[in-house]
């Protein structure tokens, strides 16, 4: 029975890691949206920033025109957008990520229920007594 519990935990952990990655993407797009909105609100036309060159090595950079930005759209591709185009793209992407989160959450709940059902069936086939609840263990 322990073997099945370990397999169950591994599967659920893998699904939770996928869900965490989607949450991370959602946060990245949310932060980008907030940054663009701040740039628009403050009418920023030029910008000094630090650019990550890799291996946590940074270099100062100056952006003379902030009206266009490059957005990572996935698979290593970047697209140049105006602020309004970027906000539209981010909005669409956030909606898609919300749907993915809902789908993964439902999938995880469904798999947990199926695993519990299978474990209960195995327990009955092997005639292993049911585990005591917390209340039964205390008293």
SULUR-V685106 format. One record per residue. N is the residue number from 1. RES is the residue in one letter. PHI is phi in degrees with one decimal (* if undefined). Layout:
n=N res=RES phi=PHI
n=N res=RES phi=PHI
//
This chain:
n=1 res=X phi=*
n=2 res=X phi=-61.8
n=3 res=X phi=-58.2
n=4 res=X phi=-69.9
n=5 res=X phi=-63.5
n=6 res=X phi=-64.0
n=7 res=X phi=-62.7
n=8 res=X phi=-61.3
n=9 res=X phi=-63.5
n=10 res=X phi=-63.8
n=11 res=X phi=-65.1
n=12 res=X phi=-65.0
n=13 res=X phi=-62.2
n=14 res=X phi=-63.2
n=15 res=X phi=-66.0
n=16 res=X phi=-66.0
n=17 res=X phi=-66.1
n=18 res=X phi=-62.8
n=19 res=X phi=-63.0
n=20 res=X phi=-62.2
n=21 res=X phi=-63.9
n=22 res=X phi=-66.8
n=23 res=X phi=-61.1
n=24 res=X phi=-63.9
n=25 res=X phi=-61.8
n=26 res=X phi=-61.2
n=27 res=X phi=-65.9
n=28 res=X phi=-60.5
n=29 res=X phi=-68.7
n=30 res=X phi=-63.7
n=31 res=X phi=-62.9
n=32 res=X phi=-62.6
n=33 res=X phi=-59.6
n=34 res=X phi=-62.9
n=35 res=X phi=-63.9
n=36 res=X phi=-64.3
n=37 res=X phi=-61.8
n=38 res=X phi=-66.3
n=39 res=X phi=-61.1
n=40 res=X phi=-64.6
n=41 res=X phi=-62.0
n=42 res=X phi=-90.9
n=43 res=X phi=50.8
n=44 res=X phi=-75.8
n=45 res=X phi=-109.4
n=46 res=X phi=-139.0
n=47 res=X phi=-152.4
n=48 res=X phi=-106.5
n=49 res=X phi=-148.5
n=50 res=X phi=-107.2
n=51 res=X phi=-112.2
n=52 res=X phi=-78.2
n=53 res=X phi=-86.4
n=54 res=X phi=119.4
n=55 res=X phi=53.6
n=56 res=X phi=57.7
n=57 res=X phi=-101.6
n=58 res=X phi=-114.7
n=59 res=X phi=-138.9
n=60 res=X phi=-72.3
n=61 res=X phi=-142.1
n=62 res=X phi=-119.8
n=63 res=X phi=-105.1
n=64 res=X phi=-71.7
n=65 res=X phi=-132.6
n=66 res=X phi=-97.0
n=67 res=X phi=-70.3
n=68 res=X phi=-126.6
n=69 res=X phi=-132.8
n=70 res=X phi=-101.3
n=71 res=X phi=-117.9
n=72 res=X phi=-72.4
n=73 res=X phi=-98.5
n=74 res=X phi=113.9
n=75 res=X phi=56.6
n=76 res=X phi=80.6
n=77 res=X phi=-95.1
n=78 res=X phi=-123.2
n=79 res=X phi=-120.4
n=80 res=X phi=-83.5
n=81 res=X phi=-125.4
n=82 res=X phi=-79.1
n=83 res=X phi=-59.6
n=84 res=X phi=-67.0
n=85 res=X phi=-63.9
n=86 res=X phi=-63.9
n=87 res=X phi=-63.7
n=88 res=X phi=-64.6
n=89 res=X phi=-61.4
n=90 res=X phi=-62.6
n=91 res=X phi=-60.6
n=92 res=X phi=-62.4
n=93 res=X phi=-65.5
n=94 res=X phi=-64.6
n=95 res=X phi=-62.6
n=96 res=X phi=-63.3
n=97 res=X phi=-65.5
n=98 res=X phi=-60.6
n=99 res=X phi=-62.3
n=100 res=X phi=-62.5
n=101 res=X phi=-61.6
n=102 res=X phi=-61.1
n=103 res=X phi=-62.6
n=104 res=X phi=-66.2
n=105 res=X phi=-63.9
n=106 res=X phi=-64.5
n=107 res=X phi=-62.5
n=108 res=X phi=-62.5
n=109 res=X phi=-62.9
n=110 res=X phi=-64.2
n=111 res=X phi=-65.9
n=112 res=X phi=-59.9
n=113 res=X phi=-65.0
n=114 res=X phi=-65.6
n=115 res=X phi=-63.6
n=116 res=X phi=-62.2
n=117 res=X phi=-64.2
n=118 res=X phi=-64.5
n=119 res=X phi=-62.1
n=120 res=X phi=-65.3
n=121 res=X phi=-63.5
n=122 res=X phi=-63.3
n=123 res=X phi=-60.7
n=124 res=X phi=-67.5
n=125 res=X phi=-62.6
n=126 res=X phi=-83.8
n=127 res=X phi=54.6
n=128 res=X phi=-90.9
n=129 res=X phi=-63.4
n=130 res=X phi=-63.9
n=131 res=X phi=-67.9
n=132 res=X phi=-73.8
n=133 res=X phi=-76.3
n=134 res=X phi=-60.4
n=135 res=X phi=-62.7
n=136 res=X phi=-66.9
n=137 res=X phi=-69.4
n=138 res=X phi=-71.5
n=139 res=X phi=-94.5
//
